[in-house]
Amino acid sequence: MRVLPWELRKLLAQWRVRLALAVCALGPLLLAVVLQVQTGLPKDTLFGRHVHESGLAIPLLVLGFAGTWAFPLLTSLVAGDIFSAEDGHGTWAALLTRSRTRAEVFTGKVVAAVLSALVLVTVTAVSSVVAGVLVVGAHPLIGLSGTEIDPGRATVLVLLSWACAVPPLVGFTALAILLSVVTRSSVVGIGGPVVLALLMQLLGLLGGLGRGAGILLTTPFAAWHGLVRDDPYYGPIWQGALVSLVWILACLVPARAVLLRRDVT
């Protein structure tokens, strides 16, 4: 796929992508240091009361926070602009005359956006674990059942918990791509997923949807809770992956159709 390397080079040249990488790499370390020097604890968040006892609580604290709004923002920084930027610069006509079909260009840009999202979440996960271990130490983690989890098993559970965030993250990537293609606006493509994520969070907190909250794209971000228990349950993880897949298809299929039929002359 010749489009993909070109798209990745363009992304790496953008200052906001480099800034996002820097925040993902250094943000968890800064948070760990701040939490360590503070006497108060973020007790109203999952694992917030344990950040002084185990460094492995810090990546789970970061994961819980990131699923609220950081993940939609991080992925939309790339996916929300990757198509609309061509409209803004008027480069579609030149791009589509380089012996590449619209379908090839669409696929290359989508893969580049997904890869960038995966890199950002991976850097954040690794940085969070390293920061917690360096600043606090790899001590046993208190799980959601109130019992200790040995450091080795806790580390595996932390990494698996972060892996659970990948399906909804790709879902928000697809949503940002759809908004970028349809509106041709980078502002809507980047800001739209963040606003929709906050609205979904609000709907989920109000509880008015009942079991219908499971169809919200933000709900799968909490599926990892079932892993860090004495009696782990995996239903929300599989359900969240299925919901994310539906969102991905529901966004990418019409986005591709719109781009293939668009007049770029």
C-alpha positions as CSV (number, residue, x, y, z in Angstrom):
1,M,0.0,0.0,0.0
2,R,1.8,3.1,-1.3
3,V,-0.6,5.6,0.2
4,L,0.1,4.6,3.8
5,P,3.8,5.6,4.1
6,W,3.0,9.0,2.5
7,E,0.2,9.6,5.0
8,L,2.3,8.5,8.0
9,R,5.1,10.9,6.9
10,K,2.5,13.7,6.7
11,L,1.2,12.9,10.1
12,L,4.7,12.9,11.7
13,A,5.4,16.3,10.2
14,Q,2.4,17.9,12.1
15,W,3.1,19.7,15.3
16,R,-0.1,18.6,17.0
17,V,0.7,14.9,16.4
18,R,4.1,15.4,18.0
19,L,2.6,17.3,20.8
20,A,0.1,14.6,21.4
21,L,2.9,12.0,21.5
22,A,4.8,14.1,24.0
23,V,1.8,14.5,26.3
24,C,1.1,10.7,26.1
25,A,4.7,10.0,27.0
26,L,5.3,12.6,29.7
27,G,1.8,13.2,31.1
28,P,1.5,10.0,33.2
29,L,5.0,10.6,34.8
30,L,4.0,14.2,35.7
31,L,0.7,12.9,37.2
32,A,2.5,10.2,39.2
33,V,4.9,12.8,40.7
34,V,2.1,15.2,41.5
35,L,0.1,12.4,43.2
36,Q,3.1,11.3,45.2
37,V,3.9,14.7,46.7
38,Q,0.2,15.4,47.5
39,T,-1.2,14.3,50.8
40,G,-4.8,14.1,49.5
41,L,-5.9,11.3,47.2
42,P,-8.5,11.3,44.3
43,K,-10.7,9.0,46.3
44,D,-13.7,9.6,44.2
45,T,-12.1,7.7,41.2
46,L,-11.4,4.1,40.8
47,F,-8.0,3.1,42.3
48,G,-7.4,6.7,43.3
49,R,-7.2,5.8,47.0
50,H,-4.4,3.3,46.2
51,V,-2.0,5.4,44.2
52,H,0.3,5.8,47.3
53,E,0.3,2.1,47.9
54,S,1.0,0.6,44.5
55,G,2.4,2.1,41.3
56,L,0.2,-0.3,39.3
57,A,-2.9,1.7,40.5
58,I,-1.6,4.7,38.5
59,P,-2.1,3.3,35.0
60,L,-5.6,2.2,35.9
61,L,-6.4,5.7,37.3
62,V,-5.1,7.2,34.0
63,L,-7.2,4.7,32.0
64,G,-10.3,5.6,33.8
65,F,-9.7,9.3,33.2
66,A,-8.7,8.9,29.6
67,G,-11.8,7.0,28.7
68,T,-14.0,10.0,29.7
69,W,-12.7,12.4,27.1
70,A,-8.9,12.1,26.4
71,F,-9.2,9.1,24.0
72,P,-11.8,10.7,21.7
73,L,-9.7,13.9,21.7
74,L,-6.4,12.1,21.0
75,T,-7.7,10.1,18.1
76,S,-9.7,12.9,16.5
77,L,-6.6,15.1,16.4
78,V,-5.5,12.9,13.5
79,A,-8.7,11.2,12.2
80,G,-10.8,14.3,12.3
81,D,-8.4,16.2,10.1
82,I,-6.9,13.5,7.8
83,F,-9.6,14.0,5.1
84,S,-10.8,17.5,5.7
85,A,-7.3,18.9,5.5
86,E,-7.3,18.0,1.8
87,D,-10.4,20.0,1.4
88,G,-9.0,22.9,3.3
89,H,-5.8,23.0,1.2
90,G,-7.6,22.2,-2.1
91,T,-5.3,19.2,-2.7
92,W,-7.8,16.5,-3.6
93,A,-7.4,17.0,-7.4
94,A,-3.7,16.7,-7.2
95,L,-3.8,13.8,-4.8
96,L,-6.1,11.7,-7.0
97,T,-4.1,12.2,-10.1
98,R,-1.1,10.3,-8.7
99,S,-2.2,6.9,-10.2
100,R,-4.1,6.2,-7.0
101,T,-7.8,5.5,-6.9
102,R,-10.1,7.1,-4.4
103,A,-10.6,3.7,-2.7
104,E,-6.8,3.3,-2.2
105,V,-6.6,6.8,-0.8
106,F,-9.5,6.2,1.6
107,T,-8.0,2.9,2.8
108,G,-4.5,4.4,3.3
109,K,-5.8,7.4,5.3
110,V,-8.0,5.1,7.4
111,V,-5.2,2.8,8.2
112,A,-2.9,5.7,9.0
113,A,-5.5,7.2,11.4
114,V,-6.0,3.8,13.2
115,L,-2.3,3.2,13.5
116,S,-1.8,6.7,15.0
117,A,-4.5,6.0,17.5
118,L,-2.9,2.7,18.5
119,V,0.5,4.3,18.9
120,L,-0.9,7.1,21.1
121,V,-2.8,4.6,23.4
122,T,0.2,2.3,23.5
123,V,2.6,5.1,24.5
124,T,0.2,6.3,27.2
125,A,-0.2,2.7,28.6
126,V,3.5,2.0,28.7
127,S,4.3,5.4,30.1
128,S,1.7,5.0,32.8
129,V,3.1,1.6,34.0
130,V,6.7,2.8,33.9
131,A,5.8,6.0,35.8
132,G,3.9,4.1,38.5
133,V,6.7,1.6,39.0
134,L,9.4,4.3,39.1
135,V,7.7,6.8,41.3
136,V,5.7,4.5,43.7
137,G,7.0,0.9,43.1
138,A,5.6,-2.4,41.8
139,H,3.8,-3.3,45.0
140,P,0.7,-5.5,45.2
141,L,-2.5,-3.9,43.8
142,I,-5.8,-3.8,45.7
143,G,-8.4,-5.0,43.2
144,L,-12.0,-4.0,43.0
145,S,-12.9,-6.9,45.3
146,G,-10.7,-5.5,48.0
147,T,-8.1,-8.2,47.9
148,E,-4.4,-8.0,47.0
149,I,-3.2,-8.9,43.5
150,D,0.5,-9.8,43.3
151,P,2.6,-7.4,41.1
152,G,3.2,-9.9,38.2
153,R,-0.5,-10.7,37.8
154,A,-1.5,-7.1,38.4
155,T,0.8,-6.0,35.6
156,V,-0.8,-8.4,33.1
157,L,-4.3,-7.3,34.2
158,V,-3.3,-3.6,33.7
159,L,-2.1,-4.3,30.2
160,L,-5.2,-6.3,29.4
161,S,-7.3,-3.4,30.8
162,W,-5.6,-1.0,28.4
163,A,-6.2,-3.4,25.5
164,C,-9.9,-3.3,26.3
165,A,-9.8,0.4,25.3
166,V,-8.7,-0.3,21.7
167,P,-12.1,-1.3,20.2
168,P,-14.0,1.9,21.3
169,L,-10.9,4.0,20.5
170,V,-11.0,2.7,16.9
171,G,-14.8,3.4,17.0
172,F,-14.1,7.1,17.8
173,T,-11.5,7.1,15.1
174,A,-14.1,6.0,12.6
175,L,-16.5,8.6,13.9
176,A,-14.0,11.3,13.4
177,I,-13.3,10.1,9.9
178,L,-17.0,10.2,9.1
179,L,-17.3,13.8,10.3
180,S,-14.1,14.8,8.5
181,V,-15.4,13.4,5.2
182,V,-19.0,14.5,5.4
183,T,-18.5,18.0,6.7
184,R,-15.1,18.8,5.1
185,S,-14.3,20.7,8.3
186,S,-11.4,20.0,10.5
187,V,-13.1,21.9,13.4
188,V,-16.1,19.5,13.3
189,G,-13.9,16.5,12.6
190,I,-11.7,17.2,15.7
191,G,-14.3,18.7,18.0
192,G,-17.3,16.7,17.1
193,P,-16.2,13.3,18.6
194,V,-15.2,15.1,21.8
195,V,-18.6,16.7,22.2
196,L,-20.4,13.5,21.3
197,A,-18.3,11.6,23.8
198,L,-19.2,14.1,26.6
199,L,-22.9,13.8,25.6
200,M,-22.6,10.0,25.7
201,Q,-21.0,10.1,29.1
202,L,-23.7,12.4,30.4
203,L,-26.5,10.1,29.1
204,G,-24.7,7.1,30.7
205,L,-24.5,8.9,34.1
206,L,-28.1,10.0,34.0
207,G,-29.2,6.4,33.6
208,G,-32.2,7.3,31.5
209,L,-31.3,4.8,28.8
210,G,-31.2,1.9,31.1
211,R,-29.8,-1.1,29.3
212,G,-29.7,1.0,26.2
213,A,-26.6,2.6,27.5
214,G,-24.7,-0.4,26.2
215,I,-25.0,0.9,22.6
216,L,-23.1,4.1,23.5
217,L,-19.5,4.1,22.2
218,T,-18.2,5.4,25.6
219,T,-19.6,2.4,27.5
220,P,-16.9,-0.1,26.4
221,F,-14.2,2.1,27.9
222,A,-15.4,0.8,31.3
223,A,-15.5,-2.8,30.3
224,W,-12.1,-3.5,31.9
225,H,-13.6,-3.2,35.4
226,G,-14.5,-6.8,35.2
227,L,-10.9,-7.9,34.9
228,V,-9.6,-6.6,38.2
229,R,-11.8,-8.7,40.5
230,D,-11.5,-12.0,42.3
231,D,-14.4,-13.3,40.1
232,P,-13.6,-11.7,36.8
233,Y,-16.4,-11.4,34.2
234,Y,-15.9,-10.8,30.5
235,G,-19.4,-10.2,29.1
236,P,-19.0,-6.4,29.0
237,I,-15.7,-6.8,27.1
238,W,-17.2,-8.9,24.3
239,Q,-20.3,-6.7,24.2
240,G,-18.2,-3.6,24.0
241,A,-16.1,-5.0,21.2
242,L,-19.3,-5.9,19.3
243,V,-20.8,-2.4,19.9
244,S,-17.5,-0.8,18.7
245,L,-17.5,-2.9,15.6
246,V,-21.0,-1.8,14.7
247,W,-20.0,1.8,15.2
248,I,-16.9,1.3,13.1
249,L,-18.8,-0.1,10.2
250,A,-21.7,2.4,10.6
251,C,-19.1,5.2,10.2
252,L,-16.6,3.9,7.7
253,V,-19.1,2.5,5.1
254,P,-21.0,5.8,4.5
255,A,-17.7,7.8,4.8
256,R,-16.2,5.7,2.0
257,A,-19.4,6.0,-0.1
258,V,-19.4,9.8,0.2
259,L,-15.7,10.1,-0.7
260,L,-16.0,7.8,-3.7
261,R,-18.9,9.9,-5.1
262,R,-17.5,13.3,-4.3
263,D,-16.8,15.8,-7.0
264,V,-13.3,17.2,-6.3
265,T,-12.8,19.1,-9.6
